[in-house]
């Protein structure tokens, strides 16, 4: 087994949270154009939306229903 394959096997054995962190770091290392301010803004949006869900200010819909509605709207434009 090559060193790369060994490392991949080690990484895949990590807990999900650690793999997610590692994936984020790897992707960030490939993209020199990542704007830290944009990432901060997205995190703020995610936090706000999470709070709105937890506080019952918004209702969630199943993804299947949402995708079906989007497809119907796109098909109506054709």
mmCIF file of the C-alpha atoms, coordinates in Angstrom:
data_MODEL
# 
_entry.id   MODEL 
# 
loop_
_atom_site.group_PDB 
_atom_site.id 
_atom_site.type_symbol 
_atom_site.label_atom_id 
_atom_site.label_alt_id 
_atom_site.label_comp_id 
_atom_site.label_asym_id 
_atom_site.label_entity_id 
_atom_site.label_seq_id 
_atom_site.pdbx_PDB_ins_code 
_atom_site.Cartn_x 
_atom_site.Cartn_y 
_atom_site.Cartn_z 
_atom_site.occupancy 
_atom_site.B_iso_or_equiv 
_atom_site.pdbx_formal_charge 
_atom_site.auth_seq_id 
_atom_site.auth_comp_id 
_atom_site.auth_asym_id 
_atom_site.auth_atom_id 
_atom_site.pdbx_PDB_model_num 
ATOM 1  C CA . UNK A 1 1  ? 0.000   0.000  0.000   1.00 0.00 ? 1  UNK A CA 1 
ATOM 2  C CA . UNK A 1 2  ? 1.407   3.425  -0.938  1.00 0.00 ? 2  UNK A CA 1 
ATOM 3  C CA . UNK A 1 3  ? 1.901   6.158  1.620   1.00 0.00 ? 3  UNK A CA 1 
ATOM 4  C CA . UNK A 1 4  ? -0.996  8.098  0.077   1.00 0.00 ? 4  UNK A CA 1 
ATOM 5  C CA . UNK A 1 5  ? -3.338  5.111  0.342   1.00 0.00 ? 5  UNK A CA 1 
ATOM 6  C CA . UNK A 1 6  ? -2.228  4.547  3.937   1.00 0.00 ? 6  UNK A CA 1 
ATOM 7  C CA . UNK A 1 7  ? -2.916  8.167  4.853   1.00 0.00 ? 7  UNK A CA 1 
ATOM 8  C CA . UNK A 1 8  ? -6.328  8.044  3.165   1.00 0.00 ? 8  UNK A CA 1 
ATOM 9  C CA . UNK A 1 9  ? -7.171  4.910  5.152   1.00 0.00 ? 9  UNK A CA 1 
ATOM 10 C CA . UNK A 1 10 ? -6.078  6.643  8.375   1.00 0.00 ? 10 UNK A CA 1 
ATOM 11 C CA . UNK A 1 11 ? -8.159  9.719  7.602   1.00 0.00 ? 11 UNK A CA 1 
ATOM 12 C CA . UNK A 1 12 ? -11.243 7.677  6.738   1.00 0.00 ? 12 UNK A CA 1 
ATOM 13 C CA . UNK A 1 13 ? -10.969 5.991  10.133  1.00 0.00 ? 13 UNK A CA 1 
ATOM 14 C CA . UNK A 1 14 ? -11.248 9.356  11.922  1.00 0.00 ? 14 UNK A CA 1 
ATOM 15 C CA . UNK A 1 15 ? -14.527 10.477 13.513  1.00 0.00 ? 15 UNK A CA 1 
ATOM 16 C CA . UNK A 1 16 ? -16.863 12.397 11.191  1.00 0.00 ? 16 UNK A CA 1 
ATOM 17 C CA . UNK A 1 17 ? -16.188 15.769 12.830  1.00 0.00 ? 17 UNK A CA 1 
ATOM 18 C CA . UNK A 1 18 ? -12.430 15.343 12.386  1.00 0.00 ? 18 UNK A CA 1 
ATOM 19 C CA . UNK A 1 19 ? -12.866 14.292 8.747   1.00 0.00 ? 19 UNK A CA 1 
ATOM 20 C CA . UNK A 1 20 ? -15.049 17.344 8.102   1.00 0.00 ? 20 UNK A CA 1 
ATOM 21 C CA . UNK A 1 21 ? -12.443 19.628 9.654   1.00 0.00 ? 21 UNK A CA 1 
ATOM 22 C CA . UNK A 1 22 ? -9.681  18.020 7.616   1.00 0.00 ? 22 UNK A CA 1 
ATOM 23 C CA . UNK A 1 23 ? -11.734 18.267 4.411   1.00 0.00 ? 23 UNK A CA 1 
ATOM 24 C CA . UNK A 1 24 ? -12.341 21.960 5.067   1.00 0.00 ? 24 UNK A CA 1 
ATOM 25 C CA . UNK A 1 25 ? -8.636  22.568 5.640   1.00 0.00 ? 25 UNK A CA 1 
ATOM 26 C CA . UNK A 1 26 ? -7.662  20.676 2.483   1.00 0.00 ? 26 UNK A CA 1 
ATOM 27 C CA . UNK A 1 27 ? -10.142 22.578 0.330   1.00 0.00 ? 27 UNK A CA 1 
ATOM 28 C CA . UNK A 1 28 ? -9.032  25.891 1.807   1.00 0.00 ? 28 UNK A CA 1 
ATOM 29 C CA . UNK A 1 29 ? -5.414  25.029 1.028   1.00 0.00 ? 29 UNK A CA 1 
ATOM 30 C CA . UNK A 1 30 ? -6.313  24.569 -2.653  1.00 0.00 ? 30 UNK A CA 1 
ATOM 31 C CA . UNK A 1 31 ? -8.172  27.852 -3.019  1.00 0.00 ? 31 UNK A CA 1 
ATOM 32 C CA . UNK A 1 32 ? -5.998  30.936 -2.688  1.00 0.00 ? 32 UNK A CA 1 
ATOM 33 C CA . UNK A 1 33 ? -8.986  33.186 -3.348  1.00 0.00 ? 33 UNK A CA 1 
ATOM 34 C CA . UNK A 1 34 ? -10.912 32.337 -0.181  1.00 0.00 ? 34 UNK A CA 1 
ATOM 35 C CA . UNK A 1 35 ? -12.075 35.569 1.377   1.00 0.00 ? 35 UNK A CA 1 
ATOM 36 C CA . UNK A 1 36 ? -12.117 35.233 5.162   1.00 0.00 ? 36 UNK A CA 1 
ATOM 37 C CA . UNK A 1 37 ? -14.766 37.966 5.371   1.00 0.00 ? 37 UNK A CA 1 
ATOM 38 C CA . UNK A 1 38 ? -17.098 36.014 3.098   1.00 0.00 ? 38 UNK A CA 1 
ATOM 39 C CA . UNK A 1 39 ? -16.668 32.911 5.231   1.00 0.00 ? 39 UNK A CA 1 
ATOM 40 C CA . UNK A 1 40 ? -17.437 34.952 8.356   1.00 0.00 ? 40 UNK A CA 1 
ATOM 41 C CA . UNK A 1 41 ? -20.554 36.363 6.703   1.00 0.00 ? 41 UNK A CA 1 
ATOM 42 C CA . UNK A 1 42 ? -21.757 32.888 5.685   1.00 0.00 ? 42 UNK A CA 1 
ATOM 43 C CA . UNK A 1 43 ? -21.202 31.641 9.237   1.00 0.00 ? 43 UNK A CA 1 
ATOM 44 C CA . UNK A 1 44 ? -23.318 34.540 10.517  1.00 0.00 ? 44 UNK A CA 1 
ATOM 45 C CA . UNK A 1 45 ? -26.114 33.637 8.079   1.00 0.00 ? 45 UNK A CA 1 
ATOM 46 C CA . UNK A 1 46 ? -25.943 29.987 9.136   1.00 0.00 ? 46 UNK A CA 1 
ATOM 47 C CA . UNK A 1 47 ? -26.052 30.936 12.825  1.00 0.00 ? 47 UNK A CA 1 
ATOM 48 C CA . UNK A 1 48 ? -29.000 33.306 12.278  1.00 0.00 ? 48 UNK A CA 1 
ATOM 49 C CA . UNK A 1 49 ? -30.978 30.755 10.284  1.00 0.00 ? 49 UNK A CA 1 
ATOM 50 C CA . UNK A 1 50 ? -30.270 28.043 12.849  1.00 0.00 ? 50 UNK A CA 1 
ATOM 51 C CA . UNK A 1 51 ? -31.586 30.315 15.614  1.00 0.00 ? 51 UNK A CA 1 
ATOM 52 C CA . UNK A 1 52 ? -34.714 31.099 13.572  1.00 0.00 ? 52 UNK A CA 1 
ATOM 53 C CA . UNK A 1 53 ? -35.415 27.377 13.194  1.00 0.00 ? 53 UNK A CA 1 
ATOM 54 C CA . UNK A 1 54 ? -34.773 26.652 16.882  1.00 0.00 ? 54 UNK A CA 1 
ATOM 55 C CA . UNK A 1 55 ? -37.010 29.558 17.961  1.00 0.00 ? 55 UNK A CA 1 
ATOM 56 C CA . UNK A 1 56 ? -39.818 28.442 15.646  1.00 0.00 ? 56 UNK A CA 1 
ATOM 57 C CA . UNK A 1 57 ? -39.722 31.662 13.607  1.00 0.00 ? 57 UNK A CA 1 
ATOM 58 C CA . UNK A 1 58 ? -39.514 29.729 10.340  1.00 0.00 ? 58 UNK A CA 1 
ATOM 59 C CA . UNK A 1 59 ? -40.833 26.413 9.176   1.00 0.00 ? 59 UNK A CA 1 
ATOM 60 C CA . UNK A 1 60 ? -38.750 23.874 7.334   1.00 0.00 ? 60 UNK A CA 1 
ATOM 61 C CA . UNK A 1 61 ? -39.853 21.893 4.308   1.00 0.00 ? 61 UNK A CA 1 
ATOM 62 C CA . UNK A 1 62 ? -38.655 18.499 3.169   1.00 0.00 ? 62 UNK A CA 1 
ATOM 63 C CA . UNK A 1 63 ? -35.940 18.837 0.535   1.00 0.00 ? 63 UNK A CA 1 
ATOM 64 C CA . UNK A 1 64 ? -37.917 16.624 -1.857  1.00 0.00 ? 64 UNK A CA 1 
ATOM 65 C CA . UNK A 1 65 ? -40.834 19.061 -1.763  1.00 0.00 ? 65 UNK A CA 1 
ATOM 66 C CA . UNK A 1 66 ? -38.572 22.052 -2.313  1.00 0.00 ? 66 UNK A CA 1 
ATOM 67 C CA . UNK A 1 67 ? -36.759 20.426 -5.236  1.00 0.00 ? 67 UNK A CA 1 
ATOM 68 C CA . UNK A 1 68 ? -40.090 19.424 -6.799  1.00 0.00 ? 68 UNK A CA 1 
ATOM 69 C CA . UNK A 1 69 ? -41.324 23.036 -6.596  1.00 0.00 ? 69 UNK A CA 1 
ATOM 70 C CA . UNK A 1 70 ? -38.109 24.399 -8.093  1.00 0.00 ? 70 UNK A CA 1 
ATOM 71 C CA . UNK A 1 71 ? -38.240 21.904 -10.961 1.00 0.00 ? 71 UNK A CA 1 
ATOM 72 C CA . UNK A 1 72 ? -41.870 22.794 -11.651 1.00 0.00 ? 72 UNK A CA 1 
ATOM 73 C CA . UNK A 1 73 ? -40.998 26.500 -11.806 1.00 0.00 ? 73 UNK A CA 1 
ATOM 74 C CA . UNK A 1 74 ? -38.040 25.845 -14.101 1.00 0.00 ? 74 UNK A CA 1 
ATOM 75 C CA . UNK A 1 75 ? -40.128 23.622 -16.382 1.00 0.00 ? 75 UNK A CA 1 
ATOM 76 C CA . UNK A 1 76 ? -42.839 26.308 -16.558 1.00 0.00 ? 76 UNK A CA 1 
ATOM 77 C CA . UNK A 1 77 ? -40.258 28.748 -17.970 1.00 0.00 ? 77 UNK A CA 1 
ATOM 78 C CA . UNK A 1 78 ? -39.407 26.439 -20.868 1.00 0.00 ? 78 UNK A CA 1 
# 
